Amino acid sequence: MGYIIPLLFFSMHEMHVKCGSH
């Protein structure tokens, strides 16, 4: 289940980028 950690991190990062990129 080690792939779930980077996957969540990537998802959070993408969401942050989308929210930060008004």
C-alpha distance matrix in Angstrom:
0.0 3.8 5.4 5.7 7.8 10.2 10.5 11.7 13.8 15.3 16.1 17.8 19.6 20.9 22.1 23.8 25.5 26.7 28.1 29.6 31.1 33.8
3.8 0.0 3.8 5.5 5.9 7.6 9.1 10.7 11.8 13.4 15.0 16.4 17.6 19.3 20.9 22.2 23.6 25.3 26.8 27.8 29.4 32.3
5.4 3.8 0.0 3.8 5.5 5.8 6.2 8.8 10.2 10.8 12.4 14.5 15.5 16.6 18.5 20.1 21.2 22.7 24.5 25.7 26.9 29.8
5.7 5.5 3.8 0.0 3.8 5.8 5.0 6.1 8.6 9.9 10.4 12.2 14.1 15.2 16.4 18.2 19.8 21.0 22.4 23.9 25.4 28.0
7.8 5.9 5.5 3.8 0.0 3.8 5.3 5.3 6.2 8.6 10.0 10.7 12.3 14.3 15.5 16.5 18.4 20.1 21.2 22.3 24.1 26.9
10.2 7.6 5.8 5.8 3.8 0.0 3.8 5.5 4.9 6.0 8.5 9.7 10.2 12.0 14.0 15.0 16.1 18.1 19.7 20.5 21.9 25.0
10.5 9.1 6.2 5.0 5.3 3.8 0.0 3.8 5.4 5.1 6.2 8.6 9.8 10.6 12.3 14.2 15.3 16.5 18.3 19.7 20.9 23.6
11.7 10.7 8.8 6.1 5.3 5.5 3.8 0.0 3.8 5.4 5.0 6.1 8.5 9.8 10.5 12.1 14.1 15.3 16.4 18.0 19.7 22.2
13.8 11.8 10.2 8.6 6.2 4.9 5.4 3.8 0.0 3.8 5.5 5.2 6.1 8.6 9.9 10.5 12.2 14.2 15.3 16.1 18.0 20.8
15.3 13.4 10.8 9.9 8.6 6.0 5.1 5.4 3.8 0.0 3.8 5.5 5.0 6.1 8.5 9.7 10.4 12.2 14.1 15.0 16.1 19.2
16.1 15.0 12.4 10.4 10.0 8.5 6.2 5.0 5.5 3.8 0.0 3.8 5.4 5.2 6.2 8.5 9.9 10.6 12.2 14.0 15.2 17.7
17.8 16.4 14.5 12.2 10.7 9.7 8.6 6.1 5.2 5.5 3.8 0.0 3.8 5.5 5.1 6.1 8.6 9.9 10.5 11.9 14.0 16.4
19.6 17.6 15.5 14.1 12.3 10.2 9.8 8.5 6.1 5.0 5.4 3.8 0.0 3.8 5.5 5.0 6.2 8.6 9.9 10.3 11.9 14.9
20.9 19.3 16.6 15.2 14.3 12.0 10.6 9.8 8.6 6.1 5.2 5.5 3.8 0.0 3.8 5.4 5.1 6.2 8.6 9.7 10.4 13.2
22.1 20.9 18.5 16.4 15.5 14.0 12.3 10.5 9.9 8.5 6.2 5.1 5.5 3.8 0.0 3.8 5.4 5.1 6.1 8.4 9.8 11.8
23.8 22.2 20.1 18.2 16.5 15.0 14.2 12.1 10.5 9.7 8.5 6.1 5.0 5.4 3.8 0.0 3.8 5.5 5.1 5.9 8.3 10.7
25.5 23.6 21.2 19.8 18.4 16.1 15.3 14.1 12.2 10.4 9.9 8.6 6.2 5.1 5.4 3.8 0.0 3.8 5.5 5.0 5.8 9.0
26.7 25.3 22.7 21.0 20.1 18.1 16.5 15.3 14.2 12.2 10.6 9.9 8.6 6.2 5.1 5.5 3.8 0.0 3.8 5.5 5.1 7.2
28.1 26.8 24.5 22.4 21.2 19.7 18.3 16.4 15.3 14.1 12.2 10.5 9.9 8.6 6.1 5.1 5.5 3.8 0.0 3.8 5.5 6.2
29.6 27.8 25.7 23.9 22.3 20.5 19.7 18.0 16.1 15.0 14.0 11.9 10.3 9.7 8.4 5.9 5.0 5.5 3.8 0.0 3.8 5.7
31.1 29.4 26.9 25.4 24.1 21.9 20.9 19.7 18.0 16.1 15.2 14.0 11.9 10.4 9.8 8.3 5.8 5.1 5.5 3.8 0.0 3.8
33.8 32.3 29.8 28.0 26.9 25.0 23.6 22.2 20.8 19.2 17.7 16.4 14.9 13.2 11.8 10.7 9.0 7.2 6.2 5.7 3.8 0.0
